[in-house]
Amino acid sequence: MSNDEIMDIDSLPFSSKGKGKTSSNDFSQPELNENLPWVEKYRPVTLNDVVSHKDITSTIEKFIEKNRLPHLLFYGPPGTGKTSTILAVARRIYGEEYRKQILELNASDDRGIDVVREQIKQFAETRTLFSKGFKLIILDEADMMTQAAQAALRRVIEQYTKNVRFCIICNYVNKIAPAIQSRCTRFRFSPLPSTEVEKRINLVIETERVKVTEDGKKALMKLSKGDMRRALNVLQACHAAYDITSETEIYNCTGSPHPSDIETIVKSMLSDEFTTAHQLISTMKTERGLALQDLLVGVYEYIETIEIKPHARVYLLDHLATTEYRLSTGGSERIQMSALLGAFKNAVELTSR
């Protein structure tokens, strides 16, 4: 397989086996640190603990067995198993002492050219006495690196391939320089299937004895959106804060607007006068501690479910996307909220035609 060949991983969900620092079949090892965040406590240990398509798993194993691991580029949304996978690879290659053979950097913090010239280059220059013949450098969130740093990194990758293998991890592959992409074998990590997230969540609920209602679990699945890290963090926070975790607790813990609040807001924007609807939204934002951007996601999903003429739906969805973009670029929340209300009033007129 050539280094510039693209291999897409539809998903690398966590398997129902394995837990934290234990073996994949033992959940009661005394060395398990009970104070660890659940994200770390239930992180996959081996490649077998990370479920993927059989051909992908076998390819990674063949790379390792033949001692021909290429430079790797893992990309995709957060919480889909990118970092867990490369740590499992490192453990598979180097054993339990793998930390001595890897350099792990978060490029969102260490993003400048000096880091490449000093830390990375210094680590790469030192030849390893380990039998595998190369060390591993893991650059997490590499899409935050500056262009100058990426240019320097390209040169280091070329110069020290005999000593080092790089694993570059990012959310947005288009922010990685093409020259670096072409030197790596790329793996795409898609959001995890909800069924796989639910398997892991059920295991954690049973092991940690979390009291969660069925509607609470459904809300957790909905809000996690295939992000295992988010699902575990929210579940742990709710377990710490509440005796019983229901839908209301999940939404309160995440700061997301409750679906009933979204329904009230949308109905008001569609039927009430402008001033009345504006006052209702302002009051809800203040009482619930919500930002307009929080409401947009819920409104977007709700519009998809209500009966409305297609051209009015398209108009509203386009306006929501525009509002979200303006807010993300520093637009005034007050102005955008008034514009959003105006768009709903226009949609009512489009519907009545």
Summary of the structure (lengths in Angstrom):
residues: 353
radius of gyration: 23.9
end to end distance: 59.0
largest distance: 77.0
contacts: 1098
relative contact order: 0.10
helix: 57%
strand: 10%
